[in-house]
Amino acid sequence: MNVAELKAVAEHIRAQIGRLVIGQAETIDLMLVTLFCGGHILLEGPPGTAKTLLAQCFAASMGLEFGRIQFTPDLLPGDIIGTNQFNFQTSSFVVHRGPIFCELLLADEINRTPPKTQAALLEAMQERRVTLDGKANVLSDRFMVIATENPIEQQGTYPLPEAQLDRFLFKHTLAYPSEAEEIAMVSAQGATVRMPDPLALGFAPVVDARQLSESLSLVSSVRLAEPVTAYIVNLIRATRTSPDLSHGASPRSGAMLAAAARARALLDGRDYVIPDDVKALLLPALRHRVILSPAAEIDGRKVDEIVQAITQQVEAPR
């Protein structure tokens, strides 16, 4: 598959998901970028903004094996990765794999479970393997986590630790749809309270496993010119000198941003990165990796506005 074919595939995926999910075009684009550069994405939004439906439609369109975990306060690590149980009939232990053994995992309301259980995802997200009973089990090279959290109701939630947040390539905030989009959604889906089933509505994979693997390998061939590389580094370093941030982005953040920019360029039909790729991805790539200074918190400043201000301050290459 070449660059032009991949762009056509991406447009087909957007169109197919758009049959069921009205609006959320930016979210779909970020999910595509996440998959193609081997990352994971955290979606934050109020209930009813199609977070779960988006994940299901995305998996169906990409032909990915879908798994879902509903995170609750009593969830245990073994409920995620699986357990080793004794079989009395055979007098031997049998490994029962958990729902994490899939290609696209929806971690629904991830902040409702304690950090010990959240940590069960760390190895899988970073190394794409799960250690179960001392044995390493390799996950698919297409393994991707889409995690969701609700920003409104904070009772009974556990903030994600920095190590967990750093595993996510993007943190994307979903907004309510526009009035026109909401009217279209109510008209299309107002006949039943059940959530639509993508498979029942004829969703079919746009690419097969071989084509997807070929497409993923194309990302590393996208050219990143030296001035654009320097631009990424300057943006990252600017977060560390900002008086409004007590903790800036790490060097790994720059490497991840570069990979994401390559994937965005590829999905846009280009084999080279431009500064606009970096600008478009900077906010979702950094909003969960920087920490406000106490003075900025007192003033009511927001991380998003500070990151956007840094984007305006750092000169982009021409």
C-alpha positions as CSV (number, residue, x, y, z in Angstrom):
1,M,0.0,0.0,0.0
2,N,1.4,3.4,-1.0
3,V,0.8,6.9,0.5
4,A,-2.1,7.8,-1.9
5,E,-3.9,4.5,-1.2
6,L,-3.5,5.0,2.5
7,K,-5.1,8.4,2.3
8,A,-8.0,6.9,0.4
9,V,-8.4,4.3,3.1
10,A,-8.4,6.9,5.8
11,E,-11.1,8.9,4.0
12,H,-13.2,5.7,3.7
13,I,-12.8,5.0,7.4
14,R,-13.9,8.5,8.3
15,A,-16.9,8.2,6.0
16,Q,-18.0,4.9,7.4
17,I,-17.7,6.0,11.0
18,G,-19.5,9.2,10.1
19,R,-22.6,7.1,9.1
20,L,-23.1,6.4,12.8
21,V,-21.1,9.0,14.8
22,I,-22.2,12.5,13.8
23,G,-19.5,15.1,14.3
24,Q,-16.3,14.2,16.2
25,A,-14.1,14.4,13.1
26,E,-11.1,15.6,15.1
27,T,-11.5,12.6,17.5
28,I,-11.5,10.2,14.6
29,D,-8.4,11.8,13.1
30,L,-6.5,11.5,16.4
31,M,-7.5,7.9,16.8
32,L,-6.2,7.1,13.3
33,V,-2.9,8.9,14.1
34,T,-2.7,7.0,17.4
35,L,-3.1,3.6,15.7
36,F,-0.6,4.3,12.9
37,C,2.2,5.4,15.2
38,G,1.6,2.7,17.7
39,G,0.2,4.8,20.5
40,H,-2.8,4.9,22.9
41,I,-5.4,7.6,23.5
42,L,-7.3,8.9,26.5
43,L,-10.7,10.4,25.7
44,E,-12.2,12.8,28.3
45,G,-15.8,13.9,27.9
46,P,-19.2,14.0,29.5
47,P,-21.6,11.0,29.2
48,G,-23.4,10.7,26.0
49,T,-20.7,12.1,23.7
50,A,-20.2,8.7,21.8
51,K,-16.9,7.7,23.3
52,T,-17.8,4.0,23.5
53,L,-19.6,4.0,20.2
54,L,-16.5,5.7,18.6
55,A,-14.3,2.9,19.8
56,Q,-16.6,0.2,18.6
57,C,-17.0,1.8,15.1
58,F,-13.2,2.3,14.9
59,A,-12.5,-1.3,15.7
60,A,-15.1,-2.6,13.2
61,S,-13.7,-0.3,10.4
62,M,-10.1,-1.4,11.0
63,G,-10.9,-5.1,11.4
64,L,-9.4,-5.1,14.9
65,E,-10.4,-7.6,17.6
66,F,-12.4,-5.5,20.1
67,G,-12.2,-5.9,23.9
68,R,-13.8,-3.9,26.6
69,I,-13.2,-3.5,30.4
70,Q,-15.6,-1.5,32.6
71,F,-13.3,-0.1,35.3
72,T,-14.9,-0.2,38.7
73,P,-13.5,0.4,42.3
74,D,-13.5,-3.4,43.0
75,L,-11.7,-4.4,39.7
76,L,-8.6,-6.5,40.3
77,P,-5.4,-6.8,38.1
78,G,-6.3,-10.4,37.4
79,D,-9.7,-9.2,36.0
80,I,-7.6,-7.4,33.3
81,I,-4.7,-9.7,32.5
82,G,-6.1,-13.0,33.5
83,T,-5.4,-15.7,36.1
84,N,-3.7,-19.1,36.5
85,Q,-6.4,-21.5,37.8
86,F,-6.1,-25.0,39.0
87,N,-8.0,-27.6,37.0
88,F,-9.0,-30.5,39.4
89,Q,-9.9,-32.8,36.5
90,T,-6.4,-32.6,35.0
91,S,-4.5,-31.8,38.2
92,S,-2.8,-28.9,36.5
93,F,-2.9,-25.2,36.3
94,V,-4.6,-23.6,33.3
95,V,-4.0,-20.0,32.2
96,H,-7.2,-18.0,31.6
97,R,-6.4,-15.0,29.6
98,G,-8.1,-11.7,30.5
99,P,-9.8,-9.2,28.1
100,I,-6.6,-7.3,27.6
101,F,-5.6,-10.0,25.0
102,C,-7.2,-8.2,22.0
103,E,-6.2,-5.7,19.4
104,L,-8.2,-2.7,20.5
105,L,-9.0,-2.4,24.2
106,L,-11.7,0.0,25.4
107,A,-10.8,0.9,29.0
108,D,-14.1,2.5,30.0
109,E,-14.0,5.0,32.9
110,I,-10.4,4.1,33.6
111,N,-10.2,6.6,36.5
112,R,-12.8,4.6,38.6
113,T,-10.4,1.9,39.6
114,P,-7.5,2.2,42.1
115,P,-3.9,2.8,40.9
116,K,-2.9,-0.8,41.6
117,T,-5.4,-2.0,39.0
118,Q,-4.6,0.8,36.6
119,A,-1.0,-0.4,36.8
120,A,-1.9,-3.7,35.2
121,L,-2.1,-1.8,31.9
122,L,1.4,-0.3,32.1
123,E,3.4,-3.2,30.7
124,A,0.9,-3.9,27.9
125,M,0.8,-0.3,26.8
126,Q,4.6,0.3,26.9
127,E,6.0,-3.1,25.8
128,R,3.0,-4.8,24.1
129,R,3.3,-7.9,26.3
130,V,1.7,-9.2,29.5
131,T,3.5,-11.2,32.2
132,L,1.2,-13.8,33.5
133,D,2.4,-16.3,36.1
134,G,6.0,-15.4,35.2
135,K,5.6,-15.9,31.5
136,A,5.7,-13.1,29.0
137,N,2.7,-13.2,26.6
138,V,3.2,-11.0,23.5
139,L,0.3,-8.9,22.3
140,S,-0.5,-7.9,18.7
141,D,1.6,-5.2,17.1
142,R,-1.7,-3.5,16.4
143,F,-2.6,-3.4,20.2
144,M,-4.1,-0.1,21.1
145,V,-5.9,1.2,24.2
146,I,-8.7,3.7,24.0
147,A,-9.4,4.9,27.6
148,T,-12.3,7.1,28.6
149,E,-13.0,9.2,31.7
150,N,-15.8,11.5,32.8
151,P,-14.7,15.0,33.8
152,I,-18.0,15.9,35.4
153,E,-18.5,13.4,38.2
154,Q,-15.4,13.1,40.4
155,Q,-16.9,11.2,43.3
156,G,-15.4,7.8,43.5
157,T,-12.6,8.4,41.0
158,Y,-8.9,8.0,41.2
159,P,-6.6,10.4,39.4
160,L,-4.3,8.7,36.9
161,P,-0.7,8.6,38.1
162,E,1.9,10.4,36.0
163,A,3.4,7.1,34.8
164,Q,0.0,6.0,33.5
165,L,-0.7,9.3,31.8
166,D,2.6,9.2,30.1
167,R,1.7,5.9,28.4
168,F,-1.0,7.8,26.4
169,L,0.1,9.5,23.2
170,F,-2.9,11.9,23.3
171,K,-5.4,13.1,25.8
172,H,-8.3,14.5,23.8
173,T,-11.2,16.4,25.2
174,L,-14.6,15.7,23.5
175,A,-17.0,18.7,23.3
176,Y,-20.7,18.6,22.9
177,P,-21.8,18.6,19.3
178,S,-23.0,21.7,17.5
179,E,-26.8,22.4,17.3
180,A,-27.0,21.1,13.7
181,E,-25.0,18.0,14.6
182,E,-27.2,17.3,17.6
183,I,-30.4,17.7,15.5
184,A,-29.0,15.2,12.9
185,M,-28.1,12.8,15.7
186,V,-31.5,12.9,17.4
187,S,-33.2,12.5,14.0
188,A,-31.1,9.5,13.1
189,Q,-31.0,7.7,16.5
190,G,-34.1,8.9,18.2
191,A,-36.2,5.7,17.5
192,T,-34.6,3.6,20.3
193,V,-32.6,4.1,23.5
194,R,-30.3,1.2,22.6
195,M,-26.8,2.1,21.3
196,P,-26.4,1.2,17.6
197,D,-24.4,-1.9,16.7
198,P,-21.8,-1.1,14.0
199,L,-21.7,-4.8,12.8
200,A,-25.5,-5.0,12.6
201,L,-25.5,-1.9,10.5
202,G,-23.1,-3.4,8.0
203,F,-19.8,-2.0,9.1
204,A,-17.0,-3.9,7.3
205,P,-13.2,-3.7,7.7
206,V,-11.8,-1.2,5.2
207,V,-8.4,-2.9,5.4
208,D,-7.3,-6.5,6.1
209,A,-4.5,-7.5,8.6
210,R,-1.8,-7.6,5.9
211,Q,-2.7,-4.1,4.5
212,L,-2.8,-2.7,8.0
213,S,0.6,-4.1,8.8
214,E,2.0,-2.6,5.6
215,S,0.5,0.7,6.3
216,L,1.9,0.8,9.9
217,S,5.4,0.2,8.5
218,L,5.1,3.2,6.2
219,V,5.2,5.7,9.1
220,S,8.9,5.4,9.7
221,S,9.6,6.3,6.0
222,V,8.0,9.7,6.3
223,R,10.6,12.4,6.1
224,L,11.2,14.7,9.1
225,A,13.4,17.6,8.0
226,E,15.9,19.0,10.4
227,P,14.2,22.4,10.8
228,V,10.9,20.6,11.8
229,T,12.8,18.4,14.2
230,A,14.3,21.5,15.8
231,Y,10.9,23.1,15.9
232,I,9.5,20.1,17.9
233,V,12.5,20.3,20.3
234,N,12.0,24.1,20.8
235,L,8.3,23.6,21.6
236,I,9.1,20.9,24.2
237,R,11.9,22.9,25.8
238,A,9.7,26.0,26.0
239,T,7.3,24.1,28.3
240,R,10.2,23.7,30.8
241,T,11.0,27.4,30.9
242,S,7.4,28.7,31.1
243,P,6.7,30.4,34.4
244,D,3.1,29.1,34.2
245,L,4.2,25.4,34.4
246,S,6.0,23.8,37.3
247,H,6.7,20.7,35.3
248,G,7.4,20.7,31.5
249,A,7.3,18.0,28.9
250,S,10.0,15.3,28.8
251,P,12.4,14.5,25.9
252,R,10.3,11.4,25.3
253,S,7.3,13.7,24.6
254,G,9.2,15.2,21.7
255,A,10.0,11.7,20.2
256,M,6.3,10.7,20.5
257,L,5.2,14.0,19.0
258,A,7.5,13.4,16.0
259,A,6.1,10.0,15.4
260,A,2.5,11.3,15.6
261,A,3.4,14.1,13.1
262,R,4.7,11.5,10.7
263,A,1.5,9.5,11.0
264,R,-0.6,12.6,10.5
265,A,1.4,13.5,7.3
266,L,1.0,10.0,6.0
267,L,-2.8,10.0,6.5
268,D,-3.0,13.3,4.7
269,G,-1.3,11.8,1.7
270,R,2.2,13.2,2.2
271,D,5.6,11.5,2.8
272,Y,7.0,14.5,4.6
273,V,6.1,16.4,7.8
274,I,5.2,20.1,7.8
275,P,5.0,22.4,10.9
276,D,1.2,22.4,10.7
277,D,1.3,18.7,11.5
278,V,3.2,19.5,14.7
279,K,0.9,22.4,15.6
280,A,-2.3,20.4,15.1
281,L,-1.1,17.6,17.5
282,L,0.8,19.6,20.1
283,L,-2.2,20.3,22.5
284,P,-3.5,16.7,22.8
285,A,0.1,15.4,23.0
286,L,1.1,17.7,25.9
287,R,-2.0,18.6,27.9
288,H,-1.6,15.6,30.1
289,R,2.2,15.8,30.4
290,V,2.7,19.3,31.9
291,I,1.7,20.6,35.3
292,L,0.5,24.1,36.2
293,S,2.5,26.2,38.5
294,P,0.8,27.1,41.9
295,A,0.6,30.8,40.7
296,A,-1.2,29.8,37.5
297,E,-3.6,27.6,39.4
298,I,-4.5,30.5,41.7
299,D,-5.0,32.7,38.7
300,G,-7.4,30.2,37.2
301,R,-5.2,29.5,34.2
302,K,-5.7,26.3,32.2
303,V,-3.1,24.0,30.7
304,D,-4.7,24.3,27.2
305,E,-4.3,28.0,27.0
306,I,-0.7,27.9,28.2
307,V,0.2,25.2,25.6
308,Q,-1.5,27.2,22.9
309,A,0.4,30.4,24.0
310,I,3.7,28.5,23.7
311,T,2.7,27.5,20.2
312,Q,2.3,31.2,19.3
313,Q,5.6,32.1,21.0
314,V,7.8,29.6,19.3
315,E,8.6,30.5,15.7
316,A,7.8,27.8,13.2
317,P,10.1,27.1,10.2
318,R,9.1,28.4,6.9
